[in-house]
Each structure stands twice: as structure tokens, then as C-alpha cells.
Amino acid sequence: MTSASTPVLLYIDDDAGLARLVERGLTRQGYKVEHCDNGEAGIARIKQGGIDVIALDQYMPGLDGLEVLEQIQKLPSPPPVVFVTASQDSKIAVTALKAGAADYLVKDTQGDFLPLLNVACDTAIRQALVMKARDEAEAEVHAARDRFAALAAEREVLLREVNHRVGNSLQIIASLLHLQANSAREDDVKVALTNAMGRVAAVAQVHRRLYTSHDLNSVLLNQYLEALLEDLRRSAEGNRMSRLTLQAQQIEIDPDRAVAIGIIVNELVMNAVKYAYPDGAGPIHVVLSGQGDDLELSITDDGVGLNVKADPRSTGMGQRIVSAMANKLDATVERDPNHTGTRVILKFSAVTKTAPKLAVNAAK
């Protein structure tokens, strides 16, 4: 609307006398009325802008009302059109409304239709304003969605880059620890460095998984554990892990919980390597299974079991780390008393639970 107090009505009709009646009648109702006596002139005026509503006659020389209406609808943001005709044929009304007219009414030569025209024009303007506001709101919603999508995509790229760099940095640290462990002459130092390397590698693997994953909020636990065990096989103790195996279902889990699980697996596998087979390598089995959100992870060896004297070199660090990570997972850790060697079972949920469970120390 060009003015809140004076809307502009363009009346397109070849009847000059009726146009004067419309101008007098609608001016009294607060409109500014402009008149064009043919369709071509009306379209040219509309293109100049400043028209709030159009009253369009059906029968005119040159372009008739329906032809003019068709051309009006092709204009960008056309004003609403009230189709006016002297014909009583309802088919014309249906055709006009289908062609985009906001309303339809039958005129008479005495001007008795002017009150109806006033109401029709008021309604058409209000509807046009509502539709414009709706379109603007929808456009803003779409724009906001596009901005959000762009920000989300940018955030994902940044997160991938962060995970890539963190993973690379941690892998460099793990590699340095590996080199240092290989060059260490004292067994205690070699073991300590190897254990530290495994802990760093457990965290690094999560970041590498997130960098290559389609979902930055979850990690495929089976793939993560396979990569983690491969890192352990390449460690300084790798010659004693030739029979290290993994059997795992495909399970997704959040990255924080994956880190805790990886660290526990690292500690328990290294524990089995150090204590289960004093005379050399032996089988170590890692098994991951789940039913819904309830998951079970077991680390099993067929070694000498627990009925041996503790190694005096043990610092108890592995035990404390397993307990801390189990608490983080709200997990239970139990030993299988019926297994000949050592079988440690970790039971936890794929999602964080509010009520923590009591964790039992598992590492030697």
C-alpha cells in the first residue's frame, strides 16, 4: 500500500461515465482513484508502481479483461485484482478467479455496485498485505535455515580439522613414545613407555575416527577397537600379541565413552601381555557384544590366572586407570571366577545413565 491512509485504486474500464462514478464513490471511502480506458494503458500504469488494488472490467476494446489479468499476473509482485463485469455468467467468475483475481463482482450502469467494490477492494488489500507478510516471513525462515545450514557445515569442517590435528599430534606423541620404548635398555622404562604409548594411542584413535566419520557425534566402536588393537600389535610388546583377536558387533557410541573404553582395553590387554604368559605369547581375546543399549566387553586370556605372586614392579597404575574409566562409564567390571586364566567382563550402556554403578577393580 502506497499510503496507510490513502490507498490507490486503478480502475480499468472503457466506460468513462462509470469510471467517474467509481472515482466519486471510492474517493469518499478514502481511496485515490486513477482511471485507464484500455488494458494496454492499464498495464503500462501498473508497471510504473504505486498501485494498491485494481478494478478490472471484462469487456474492453483491444485486450479484454481476462487477457489483461493474465499479463498482470506475470508482473513481479502484482497488485490484487477485483474482476468487474456486467455479465451474469458464472463461468466468467470461475475463470477470473482461477486466473488469479482476488475477487469478482457484477457491475451496473447506475453505480449500485460501488459499496460492493469498496468492500472487495478493502478485502483484497488486506489479503495482499497478509500474503506479503507471510511470504516475507517464509523467506526469512528459509534464509535463517540457509544461514544455520552454512554455519553447521562450517562448524563440521572446523571440528573435522580440529580432530585431524589433535589426532595427528597425539599420534606423533605415541610414535615418539614407541621409539623411546624401543631404545630403552631398562625393562621397567620400556614397559612404562609402552603403556603410556597405548594410552595416548587410545585417545588418538578416537580423533582419527571422528575425522573420517560422517557423524561427528559418534564412533563405530568395533572399527575403533580394531584400529586400537592394531596399534598395540605394532607396539614395543607387539611380538607378544601375535594371537590378539577381536570379535565385535557393529555398535555406535559417543566419542567420550569410546575414549574410556579404549583406555580400559589398552590397560587390560597390556595387563594380560605382562602377566598371563610368563614364558611367551598366548591367546588374548577381546569380545564386544550388545543388546539394545546394554553392552558387554570382555578381555580373556588362557594364562596362569590370578593365583600367582604379583610382579614387584607393578605400580597399580593400571588398576587405578581402569577404575577411573569404569566410573566415567558408569560401568561394572567383574572377573569370571570359572575361567581358568583371566576373563574380565565390562558391562556398560551405550548412553550415559544418571545413576552410576559401582565399579570393581579389574587390573592386576
C-alpha positions as CSV (number, residue, x, y, z in Angstrom):
1,M,0.0,0.0,0.0
2,T,1.4,3.4,-1.0
3,S,0.0,5.1,2.0
4,A,-1.7,3.9,5.1
5,S,-4.4,6.5,4.8
6,T,-4.8,6.8,1.0
7,P,-4.7,3.5,-0.9
8,V,-4.5,3.9,-4.7
9,L,-7.2,2.1,-6.9
10,L,-6.6,1.7,-10.6
11,Y,-9.9,1.4,-12.4
12,I,-9.5,-0.1,-15.9
13,D,-12.7,0.3,-17.9
14,D,-13.6,1.8,-21.3
15,D,-16.8,3.3,-19.9
16,A,-15.8,6.9,-18.9
17,G,-19.1,7.7,-17.2
18,L,-18.9,4.6,-15.0
19,A,-15.3,5.5,-14.2
20,R,-16.4,8.9,-12.9
21,L,-19.0,7.2,-10.7
22,V,-16.3,4.9,-9.3
23,E,-13.9,7.8,-8.7
24,R,-16.5,9.8,-6.8
25,G,-17.8,6.8,-4.8
26,L,-14.4,5.3,-3.8
27,T,-12.8,8.7,-3.2
28,R,-15.4,9.3,-0.5
29,Q,-14.3,5.9,1.0
30,G,-10.7,7.1,1.3
31,Y,-9.3,5.9,-2.0
32,K,-7.3,7.8,-4.6
33,V,-8.8,6.6,-7.9
34,E,-6.9,6.5,-11.2
35,H,-8.5,5.5,-14.5
36,C,-7.3,3.8,-17.7
37,D,-9.7,3.2,-20.5
38,N,-8.0,0.2,-22.0
39,G,-5.9,-2.8,-21.0
40,E,-2.6,-1.7,-22.6
41,A,-2.7,1.7,-20.8
42,G,-3.6,-0.1,-17.5
43,I,-0.7,-2.5,-17.8
44,A,1.7,0.4,-18.5
45,R,0.4,2.3,-15.4
46,I,0.8,-0.8,-13.2
47,K,4.4,-1.1,-14.3
48,Q,5.1,2.4,-13.0
49,G,4.2,1.2,-9.5
50,G,2.3,2.8,-6.7
51,I,-1.0,0.9,-7.3
52,D,-2.5,-0.9,-4.3
53,V,-5.6,-2.5,-5.9
54,I,-7.0,-2.9,-9.4
55,A,-10.7,-3.0,-10.5
56,L,-10.6,-4.6,-14.0
57,D,-13.6,-4.6,-16.4
58,Q,-14.2,-7.7,-18.6
59,Y,-15.3,-6.3,-21.9
60,M,-13.0,-3.6,-23.5
61,P,-11.7,-2.9,-27.0
62,G,-8.3,-4.4,-27.6
63,L,-7.3,-6.7,-24.8
64,D,-10.3,-7.9,-22.8
65,G,-10.3,-8.3,-19.0
66,L,-9.1,-11.9,-18.9
67,E,-6.1,-11.1,-21.2
68,V,-5.2,-8.1,-19.1
69,L,-5.5,-10.2,-15.9
70,E,-3.1,-12.8,-17.4
71,Q,-0.5,-10.2,-18.2
72,I,-0.9,-8.6,-14.7
73,Q,-0.2,-11.9,-13.1
74,K,3.1,-12.2,-15.0
75,L,4.4,-8.9,-13.4
76,P,6.6,-9.1,-10.4
77,S,4.6,-8.6,-7.2
78,P,1.4,-7.6,-9.0
79,P,-1.4,-5.7,-7.0
80,P,-4.6,-7.7,-6.2
81,V,-7.2,-7.5,-8.9
82,V,-11.0,-7.3,-8.4
83,F,-12.6,-8.5,-11.6
84,V,-15.7,-6.5,-12.7
85,T,-18.2,-7.4,-15.4
86,A,-21.7,-6.7,-16.4
87,S,-22.2,-10.4,-17.4
88,Q,-24.2,-12.7,-15.1
89,D,-22.3,-15.7,-16.5
90,S,-20.8,-17.5,-13.5
91,K,-18.2,-19.2,-15.8
92,I,-16.5,-15.8,-16.2
93,A,-16.2,-15.5,-12.4
94,V,-14.7,-19.0,-12.2
95,T,-12.3,-18.3,-15.0
96,A,-11.2,-15.0,-13.5
97,L,-10.7,-16.4,-10.0
98,K,-8.6,-19.3,-11.5
99,A,-6.6,-16.8,-13.4
100,G,-5.6,-15.0,-10.2
101,A,-8.3,-12.5,-9.4
102,A,-8.7,-11.7,-5.7
103,D,-12.5,-11.2,-6.1
104,Y,-15.3,-10.9,-8.6
105,L,-18.4,-8.8,-8.8
106,V,-21.1,-7.8,-11.2
107,K,-21.4,-4.1,-12.1
108,D,-24.4,-2.0,-13.1
109,T,-24.5,1.3,-15.0
110,Q,-26.1,3.2,-12.1
111,G,-23.2,2.6,-9.7
112,D,-25.2,0.4,-7.2
113,F,-22.2,-2.0,-7.1
114,L,-19.9,0.7,-5.6
115,P,-20.4,-0.4,-2.0
116,L,-19.5,-4.0,-3.0
117,L,-16.5,-2.7,-4.9
118,N,-15.3,-0.8,-1.8
119,V,-15.6,-3.9,0.4
120,A,-13.9,-6.1,-2.3
121,C,-11.0,-3.6,-2.6
122,D,-10.6,-3.4,1.1
123,T,-10.6,-7.1,1.5
124,A,-8.2,-7.6,-1.4
125,I,-5.7,-5.1,0.0
126,R,-5.8,-6.8,3.4
127,Q,-5.3,-10.2,1.9
128,A,-2.4,-8.9,-0.2
129,L,-0.8,-7.5,2.9
130,V,-1.3,-10.8,4.8
131,M,0.2,-12.8,1.9
132,K,3.1,-10.4,1.6
133,A,3.8,-10.7,5.4
134,R,3.6,-14.5,5.1
135,D,5.9,-14.6,2.1
136,E,8.4,-12.3,3.9
137,A,8.2,-14.5,7.0
138,E,8.7,-17.7,4.9
139,A,11.6,-16.0,3.1
140,E,13.2,-15.1,6.4
141,V,12.7,-18.6,7.7
142,H,14.4,-20.1,4.6
143,A,17.2,-17.5,4.9
144,A,17.6,-18.4,8.5
145,R,17.7,-22.1,7.7
146,D,20.3,-21.4,5.0
147,R,22.4,-19.4,7.4
148,F,22.1,-22.2,10.0
149,A,23.0,-24.9,7.5
150,A,26.0,-22.8,6.4
151,L,27.1,-22.4,10.0
152,A,26.6,-26.0,10.7
153,A,28.6,-27.0,7.7
154,E,31.4,-24.6,8.7
155,R,31.3,-26.0,12.3
156,E,31.6,-29.5,11.0
157,V,34.6,-28.6,8.8
158,L,36.2,-26.9,11.8
159,L,35.5,-29.9,14.1
160,R,36.9,-32.3,11.5
161,E,40.0,-30.1,11.2
162,V,40.4,-30.0,15.0
163,N,40.0,-33.7,15.3
164,H,42.5,-34.2,12.4
165,R,45.1,-32.0,14.0
166,V,44.6,-33.4,17.5
167,G,44.7,-37.0,16.2
168,N,47.9,-36.2,14.3
169,S,49.5,-34.5,17.3
170,L,48.6,-37.4,19.6
171,Q,49.9,-39.9,17.1
172,I,53.2,-38.1,16.9
173,I,53.4,-38.3,20.7
174,A,52.6,-42.0,20.6
175,S,55.2,-42.6,17.9
176,L,57.8,-40.8,20.0
177,L,57.0,-42.9,23.0
178,H,57.2,-46.0,20.8
179,L,60.7,-45.0,19.6
180,Q,61.8,-44.3,23.1
181,A,60.4,-47.6,24.4
182,N,62.4,-49.4,21.7
183,S,65.6,-47.7,22.6
184,A,65.2,-48.1,26.3
185,R,67.6,-50.5,28.0
186,E,65.8,-51.0,31.3
187,D,62.7,-53.2,31.2
188,D,60.8,-51.0,33.7
189,V,61.3,-48.0,31.5
190,K,60.3,-49.9,28.4
191,V,57.1,-51.1,30.0
192,A,56.2,-47.7,31.3
193,L,56.8,-46.1,27.9
194,T,54.8,-48.8,26.1
195,N,51.9,-48.4,28.5
196,A,51.9,-44.6,28.0
197,M,52.0,-45.0,24.3
198,G,49.0,-47.3,24.4
199,R,47.0,-44.7,26.4
200,V,47.9,-41.9,24.1
201,A,47.1,-44.1,21.0
202,A,43.7,-44.9,22.5
203,V,42.7,-41.2,22.6
204,A,44.3,-40.5,19.2
205,Q,42.3,-43.2,17.5
206,V,39.0,-41.6,18.6
207,H,40.0,-38.3,17.0
208,R,41.1,-40.1,13.8
209,R,37.8,-41.9,13.7
210,L,35.9,-38.6,14.0
211,Y,37.9,-37.0,11.3
212,T,36.9,-39.7,8.8
213,S,33.4,-40.3,10.1
214,H,30.2,-39.0,8.5
215,D,28.9,-38.4,12.0
216,L,31.0,-36.2,14.4
217,N,28.8,-37.2,17.4
218,S,29.5,-41.0,17.3
219,V,32.2,-43.6,16.8
220,L,31.8,-47.1,15.4
221,L,33.2,-49.0,18.4
222,N,34.1,-52.1,16.6
223,Q,36.2,-50.3,14.0
224,Y,37.8,-48.2,16.7
225,L,38.8,-51.2,18.8
226,E,40.2,-52.9,15.7
227,A,42.4,-49.9,14.9
228,L,43.4,-49.7,18.6
229,L,44.5,-53.3,18.8
230,E,46.4,-52.9,15.6
231,D,48.3,-50.1,17.3
232,L,49.0,-52.4,20.2
233,R,50.3,-55.1,17.8
234,R,52.8,-52.5,16.5
235,S,53.9,-51.5,20.0
236,A,57.2,-52.5,21.7
237,E,55.3,-55.5,23.2
238,G,53.9,-56.4,19.8
239,N,55.9,-59.6,19.5
240,R,53.8,-61.0,22.4
241,M,50.5,-60.0,20.7
242,S,50.6,-62.3,17.7
243,R,47.5,-64.1,19.0
244,L,45.5,-61.0,19.9
245,T,42.0,-61.2,18.4
246,L,38.8,-59.1,18.3
247,Q,35.2,-60.2,17.8
248,A,32.9,-57.2,17.9
249,Q,29.4,-56.3,16.8
250,Q,28.8,-53.0,14.9
251,I,28.0,-50.6,17.7
252,E,27.9,-46.8,17.7
253,I,28.9,-44.8,20.8
254,D,29.7,-41.2,21.7
255,P,33.4,-40.2,21.4
256,D,33.9,-39.6,25.2
257,R,32.7,-43.1,26.1
258,A,34.8,-44.6,23.3
259,V,37.9,-43.0,24.8
260,A,37.2,-44.5,28.2
261,I,36.6,-47.9,26.6
262,G,39.7,-47.7,24.6
263,I,41.8,-46.9,27.6
264,I,40.3,-49.8,29.6
265,V,41.0,-52.2,26.7
266,N,44.6,-50.9,26.4
267,E,45.2,-51.5,30.2
268,L,43.6,-54.9,30.3
269,V,45.3,-56.2,27.1
270,M,48.7,-54.9,28.3
271,N,48.0,-56.4,31.7
272,A,47.4,-59.8,30.0
273,V,50.6,-59.4,27.9
274,K,52.7,-58.7,31.0
275,Y,51.3,-61.3,33.4
276,A,49.3,-64.1,31.7
277,Y,52.1,-65.8,29.8
278,P,55.4,-65.6,31.6
279,D,57.0,-67.9,29.1
280,G,56.0,-66.1,25.9
281,A,52.9,-65.2,23.8
282,G,49.5,-66.7,24.1
283,P,45.9,-66.0,23.0
284,I,44.2,-62.8,24.2
285,H,40.6,-62.3,23.1
286,V,38.6,-59.1,23.0
287,V,34.9,-59.6,22.5
288,L,32.2,-56.8,22.2
289,S,28.5,-57.6,22.1
290,G,25.3,-55.7,22.9
291,Q,21.6,-56.0,23.2
292,G,20.0,-52.6,22.7
293,D,21.8,-50.0,24.8
294,D,23.3,-52.7,27.1
295,L,26.8,-53.5,26.1
296,E,29.4,-56.1,27.3
297,L,33.1,-56.1,26.6
298,S,35.3,-59.0,27.7
299,I,39.1,-59.4,27.7
300,T,40.1,-63.0,28.1
301,D,43.4,-64.9,28.3
302,D,44.2,-68.5,28.9
303,G,47.3,-67.8,31.0
304,V,48.3,-68.5,34.6
305,G,45.4,-66.7,36.1
306,L,45.5,-64.7,39.3
307,N,46.9,-67.3,41.6
308,V,50.5,-66.0,41.1
309,K,52.6,-63.7,43.1
310,A,52.2,-60.1,42.0
311,D,55.0,-58.7,40.0
312,P,57.0,-56.4,42.4
313,R,57.4,-53.9,39.5
314,S,53.7,-53.3,39.4
315,T,52.7,-49.8,40.4
316,G,49.0,-50.3,40.5
317,M,48.6,-47.6,37.9
318,G,46.6,-49.8,35.5
319,Q,44.2,-50.7,38.3
320,R,43.6,-47.1,39.1
321,I,43.1,-46.2,35.4
322,V,40.6,-49.0,34.8
323,S,38.6,-48.0,37.9
324,A,38.6,-44.3,36.9
325,M,37.4,-45.1,33.3
326,A,34.8,-47.6,34.6
327,N,33.4,-44.8,36.9
328,K,33.3,-42.5,33.9
329,L,31.2,-45.1,32.0
330,D,29.0,-45.9,35.0
331,A,30.2,-49.5,34.3
332,T,30.6,-52.7,36.3
333,V,33.9,-54.6,36.0
334,E,34.0,-58.2,37.1
335,R,36.3,-61.2,36.8
336,D,34.8,-64.6,35.7
337,P,35.7,-66.9,38.6
338,N,35.0,-70.0,36.4
339,H,37.6,-69.2,33.8
340,T,40.9,-71.0,34.0
341,G,43.0,-68.0,33.0
342,T,41.7,-64.4,33.4
343,R,38.5,-63.1,32.0
344,V,37.4,-59.6,32.8
345,I,33.9,-58.5,31.9
346,L,32.9,-54.9,31.5
347,K,29.2,-54.1,31.4
348,F,28.0,-50.6,30.5
349,S,25.5,-48.7,28.5
350,A,25.8,-47.2,25.0
351,V,24.4,-44.0,26.5
352,T,25.1,-42.1,29.7
353,K,22.9,-43.1,32.6
354,T,22.1,-40.9,35.5
355,A,22.6,-43.4,38.3
356,P,26.3,-44.5,38.5
357,K,27.1,-48.2,39.1
358,L,29.8,-49.4,41.5
359,A,33.0,-50.3,39.5
360,V,35.1,-53.2,40.7
361,N,38.9,-53.1,40.2
362,A,39.9,-55.4,37.4
363,A,43.6,-54.8,36.5
364,K,46.4,-56.5,38.4
